[in-house]
Amino acid sequence: MSADESRKRAADAVLEALRATPTASTEAWAERFRRQMAVVNGAEQVNATGERELRVGPEVARVARELHEGMTSQTLSFGERRLYHALKSAIVSELAAGFHVSQDEATRLYEVAAAGS
């Protein structure tokens, strides 16, 4: 499988995770944020220049989907809103690279998938 095919397959998996219906959470915001950060921190890796970067995959997309729900109902803490925007940006960049589309088109793909459509 070529790198291009691999990236497209990864982008497809991210979209699929975004489309999934999030499970309702009864956790307090601090517990929820701690759990979400554990997922994100587990997806970070150090690149060749020693910088940390987020490896976007289905787990990260599921966290973003959960946060997207909170954004629409306005129930997120300040930290969760910051995390949401950071994850959305990373996912949009991954979708743009995986599908060879513009950032605007990738943002549209993200919004449609996260809305559950």
C-alpha positions in Angstrom: 0.0 0.0 0.0 1.4 3.4 -1.0 1.7 6.3 1.5 -1.1 8.1 -0.4 -3.4 5.1 0.1 -2.5 4.8 3.7 -3.2 8.5 4.4 -6.5 8.2 2.6 -7.5 5.1 4.6 -6.5 6.9 7.8 -8.6 10.0 6.8 -11.6 7.6 6.1 -11.2 6.1 9.6 -11.2 9.6 11.1 -14.4 10.5 9.2 -16.1 7.3 10.3 -15.3 8.0 13.9 -16.6 11.5 13.6 -19.9 10.2 12.2 -20.4 7.8 15.1 -23.0 8.8 17.7 -21.2 9.8 20.9 -22.2 8.0 24.1 -23.8 10.1 26.8 -21.5 10.9 29.6 -22.5 11.4 33.2 -19.0 12.3 34.3 -18.2 15.7 35.9 -16.4 18.0 33.5 -13.1 17.6 35.3 -13.2 13.8 35.0 -14.3 14.0 31.4 -11.5 16.4 30.5 -8.9 14.2 32.3 -10.1 11.2 30.3 -10.1 13.1 27.0 -6.6 14.5 27.7 -5.3 10.9 28.4 -6.5 9.9 24.9 -4.9 12.9 23.3 -1.6 12.5 25.2 -1.5 8.9 24.2 -1.8 10.0 20.5 1.1 12.4 20.7 4.5 11.5 19.3 7.9 13.2 19.0 8.9 14.1 15.5 12.4 14.1 14.0 13.1 17.7 15.2 12.1 16.8 18.8 8.7 18.5 18.7 5.5 16.9 19.9 2.8 16.4 17.3 -0.6 14.9 17.5 -1.1 11.7 15.5 -4.7 11.9 14.4 -6.7 8.7 14.4 -10.1 7.3 15.3 -9.5 7.7 19.1 -8.8 11.4 18.7 -11.7 11.8 16.3 -14.0 10.2 18.9 -12.9 12.7 21.5 -13.4 15.6 19.0 -16.9 14.2 18.2 -17.7 14.1 21.9 -16.5 17.7 22.3 -18.4 18.8 19.2 -21.6 17.7 20.9 -20.7 19.8 23.9 -20.0 22.8 21.7 -23.4 22.6 20.2 -25.1 22.4 23.6 -22.6 24.9 25.2 -21.7 22.6 28.1 -17.9 22.6 27.7 -15.4 24.0 30.2 -12.8 26.5 29.0 -10.2 23.8 28.7 -12.5 21.5 26.8 -13.3 24.3 24.3 -9.5 24.9 23.8 -9.0 21.2 23.3 -11.9 21.0 20.8 -10.4 23.8 18.7 -7.0 22.2 18.7 -8.3 18.8 17.8 -10.5 20.2 15.0 -7.6 22.0 13.5 -5.4 18.9 13.6 -8.2 16.7 12.1 -9.0 19.2 9.4 -5.3 19.3 8.4 -5.2 15.5 8.3 -8.4 15.3 6.2 -7.0 17.9 3.7 -3.8 15.9 3.4 -5.5 12.5 3.2 -8.1 13.5 0.6 -6.0 16.1 -1.3 -8.5 18.9 -0.7 -8.3 22.5 0.5 -8.6 23.4 4.2 -12.0 24.8 3.5 -13.2 21.6 1.9 -11.7 19.6 4.8 -13.5 21.8 7.3 -16.7 21.2 5.5 -16.1 17.4 5.6 -15.4 17.7 9.3 -18.5 19.7 10.1 -20.8 17.4 8.1 -19.3 14.3 9.7 -19.4 15.7 13.3 -23.0 16.8 12.8 -23.8 13.1 12.3 -24.8 13.5 8.6 
